[in-house]
Amino acid sequence: PRSLGDTFVLATYNVLNLFDGEDDPYHADESTPAKPRAELTRLAQSMESLGADVIAMQEVESRGYLQRFLDVFLPDLGYEHVVHFEGNDLRGIDVCLISRLPVGPVRSGADGEPTSFQRDVLAVTLEPPGKSPIEIWVVHLKSNSGGREEAEPIRLAEAAALRKLLDRRLEEDPDVRLAVVGDFNDTWGSNTLKTIAGEGEQALWSTASDMTGPLPNTYNRGEFQSMIDFILCSPALARQYVKGSFRVPPGGAETTGSDHNPVAAKFRLE
């Protein structure tokens, strides 16, 4: 495995329907066609150019298919650790994580909160050798398909449940190095993001706030282009952020195989 040094790059990427062509009898996946090979190739090139050590992914159908995608398209990138839980989503789109850093305990953050999340909150502890562990919580909140009026109350309930989990974790360990990453399906000033980020000493810090000027779009399709994918850090992890490292490479389905652009940032390992 490649040596890591004292920093690592964390990214989040909604990869747009990483589905196989097989019908899963337990999910309504037949409405989602298999991802075309040309898109798979473009997605792999986009992931490779990110140079990330850890990538949280959204919209992946199954662990088996993710593993096959890595084996075929990205065999030399060292993503030895693949974490995928079957989530609650009816269409079968799940959150997952691939990592070059060793992975320790993994849990479903939605445990004990069975009705709170349409999709899972995947909590993965990274255990870099000789360094402090880092928790990555991967989320994919309710989208606005079907209209914002219907979606927003559900998403706000998810946000409140997520903040409750964060408060509990930060109370246990105020110095926990923790990032909440993924597709939040809402913008920075929204009630959703305000609820999750919180206030005061335990507020989460967004890596995007390292940018000057307007925020880049992470959703890149049609009229609703905006930044809805984030890396949010606990106070302790925010202190390990490498200034100036935040980036959102531009793209589109024609160039990267996804309707989202990835978000990446670098952190010191301490």
N, C-alpha and C positions, 0 to 999 in steps of 0.2 A: 504493500500500500504506500501511496505517496506520503512524504512526511508533511506534517501540517504547519509546523512553525508556531508562531505566537498569535496568529489571527485566523479567523475563518470567515467565509462569506456565506451569509444566510439569504435565501431567496424564497419568494412565494410566487406560484404560477397557477392560474386557472387555465388548464390545458385544453378546454373545450371538448367534452365528450370523447374521452379516451376509452372507446367502447369496441368490443369485438363484435363479430356478426352472429354470435350464438344467442339463442333465446334462453334467458334465465327464467325458469318457471316461477321464481319467487319475486321477481320485479317486473314492472311494466316497461321493460327495456326495449321491447319490440318497436316502440315509436322512435327510438334513437338509432339511426343507421351506424354501421361500423365506420370508424374514422378512415377516410381514404388514405391510401399509401403515400400519396404525394404530400398530404398534410402531416403524416407521421414523420416523413423525412424532413420537412421544414421545421417541425416542432423539435426534432432531435438536434438539428443544426442550431436552433435558437437556444436550446438548453445547454449545448456544448459551449456556445460563445459566452454564456453567462459566467462560466468559470466558478460556479457556486459549489461549496462543500456540502451544503445541506439545502434541499429544495422541498418545501411544503407544496403539495399539489392538490388541486381540487378538480372535480369532475372526472374521476377515474372509476371505471366500472368494477374491476376486481384486482386482487393482488396478483393472481396468475397472469392476467393480461399485462399488468404493469411490469412484472418480471420479464415477460416475453419481449415487451417493447425495449426494456433496458438491454437485454441480452442481444437483441438483433441490431438495434440502432446505436446504443451507447455502451458497448461492451468494455471499453478501455478507460472509462471515466472514474472507476473506483467506487461506484455507489453500491457498496457491499451490503449495506443495511437498508432493508425495505420494510416499512411499517404500514400496514393497511388493516383497518377494521371494517367489517361490513356495517354501514351506518343505517339510519332509519329511512333514508330517502326512498320514496316509492318508485322513482325512475331508476334507482340504482346508482346514482352518482355519489361517490364517496370522497372523503378527504384522506390524504396519506402523506408519507414523508420518505424521502430517500436521502441517505447520508453517507459521507466518507468517515465521519466521526463515529466512534463506537456508541451504540445505543444501550441505555440501561432500562429502567422500568418504563412501561408503556401502560397508559390506562385510558379508558373512555371518560373524558371529562363530564360526559352526560350521565354517568352512573348515578343512580339515585335521583336523577332529574328527568324521568322518562318522557314527560310531555313537553319539555322546554325547547327541544331542538329538533327541527325537521331533519337536519343532518347532524353528524356527530361533532363533538369537540374532542379532538384527538390530542392527548397530552403525552409528549415523548420527552424523556430525559436523555440528553446527550451527555456522555461521560468521556470527555477528552482526557487521555492519560496524563496524570499528574496535575490536572487543572480542576477548577471548580466546575460542577455540573451545571448545565443550562437546560431549562425546560422550554420546549416549543409547543405551544397550543395552536393547533390548526383549526380554523373555522371556515364555514361557508354558510353565511346567513341567508335568510329567505330573500329571493329575488323579487323584482317588481313585475314579473310576468303575470298577466291577469289584472294589472293595475295597482297603483301605489296605495289606493284607499284600502284595498283588501290586504295588501302585503305588509304595510307599515306596522299595524298593531301586532302582527305575528313577529316581525323582526325586532320590534321594541321589547317584546316579551323575551325573545332570545337574548337580546342585549342585557336586559336586567338579570336574567339567570346567569349569564356569563360573568357579569360584574360581581354577583353574589359569590360565585366560585373563586373569582380573583381576590375578593376581600378576605375570604376564608383562608386562601393560600398565603396571602401577604401578612395576615395576622399571625399565622403559624410561623412564618419566616420572612420578616421585613426585608432581609437581604437576599431573597431568592432571585436568581438571575433567570428571568422569564420573558419570553416574547409571545405575544398573541399575533398570529399572522394569518393571512388568507384573504378571501373575497368577502367583504362586509356588505356588498350590494348597497352601499350608501356612501355619501360624501363626508368630508372631514367636519363640516359645521353642523351636520345633522344630529338629531336627537339620539339616533342609534350610536354614533361615534362618541358623542358627549357622555352617554350613559356608560359605555364600555371604558372610555379613557378615565372617567372619574375625576375627582378633584383632590386637592390637598397633597399630603405627603405620599400617598400611595397612588397618585395619578400615573397613568401610563404616558410615555413620551413617544411621539411618532417620528420615525427616522425621516419622514418627508419634511418635517419642520427644519431640517438642515438646508433646505433649498431656498434660494431667493427667487422671487418672481412667482408666476402662477404655477400651480401644481400640474404635473404632467398627467395626461390621460392614461389610465390603466385599462379602462374599457374602451376599445378602439373602433366600435362599429356603430354606424347610423347616427341618429340625432342625440343620443344620450351619452355621448363621449364625456367621460369624467374620471376622476381618480376614486376608485372604490376598493382597491386592494392596498393593504397596509402591513407594515411591520411596526407593532407597538411594543414598547419595552418597559419593563418594571424599572424603578429607580436604579437598582443595582446594575442591571444590564445596560441601561442608558449610559452609565459612566464608562462602559467598555466599548462604546461605539467609536469607530474610527472616523474622525471628522472628514467630511467631504466625500465619503464613500458611497452615499446613497445614490442609486441610479434606477432609471426606468427605461430600458432599451425600447425604442418605438417598434411597432410592428402592425400586423394585420393578418387575417387568415391566409391571404395570398403570399405573405412573406414568412410568417412564423407558424402558420397552422392553428392559430388561436384568435379568439375575439378579445382576449385580454393580453396586456403587456406584463411581463414579469417585473417584480420589484426586488431589488437586491441591496444589501448593506453589509459592511464588514465590521467585525467586532474583535477586540483583543481577547485572547484566552488568558485568564489570570488564575 
